Amino acid sequence: MRSTVEFSIKGSTLGEIMDGAKQRWQDFCGDENAVLPTDSELQIKDTREEENVLTGIITIRTKVEDK
């Protein structure tokens, strides 16, 4: 089965957002060595709600197996 997972990550730089996305994915998978799938999509929004804070929306499309 295919699944789409979406996370919202806040950071002030692209690197912070990417690190946060990777950590959230690893937590979600329960695997500290998990890497983001290559077809993941990152959308960054400058919402101006907080100074120097960007919001990254990461969409991950992946295959899940029913256990």
Secondary structure, DSSP 8 states (H G I E B T S, - for coil): -EEEEEEEEEESSHHHHHHHHHHHHHHHHT-TT----TT-EEEEE---SSTT-EEEEEEEEEE----
